[in-house]
Amino acid sequence: NCCCPRGRKMQGSKSSKLVPTPPRLLTEEEFRLQGEVETRRALAELRSSCQSPEFSAWTTVSRIQSPKRFAAFVGGASHVTPNEVSAHEEEFGLGRLYIDEELFEDEDDDDDDEDEEENIRDFSAG
């Protein structure tokens, strides 16, 4: 005959004071690697499902824009074309990150210099 519902702990107990630790965030490299691994796994699972006898190929083919490309994918071809890879690299690749960093560093450096000059003026005026 306990005074509190089953499974709940009393508020005064030591375990109620324990705060769960937040999950560890992934590094950029871990995030990229996990994305690649999970994408490959999901694509393999999709390809396998499409090759199963229960799969309704005619229904699917009638709904997609590129049935030949889909058939090639199911047969083992890549899910992206070389042109799509190039376009992605141009827009999101490492070269693009470097260019973006250069642009933002220059802007940030200029802003920091102006802020420092204002702080010096404010300090000497006060």
Buried (B, 14 or more C-beta within 10 A) or exposed (E): EEEEEEEEEEEEEEEEEEEEEEEEEEEEEEEEEEEEEEEEEEEEEEBEEBEEEEEEEEEEEEEEEEEEBBBEBBEEEEBEEEEEEEEEEEEEBEEEEEEEEEEEEEEEEEEEEEEEEEEEEEEEEE
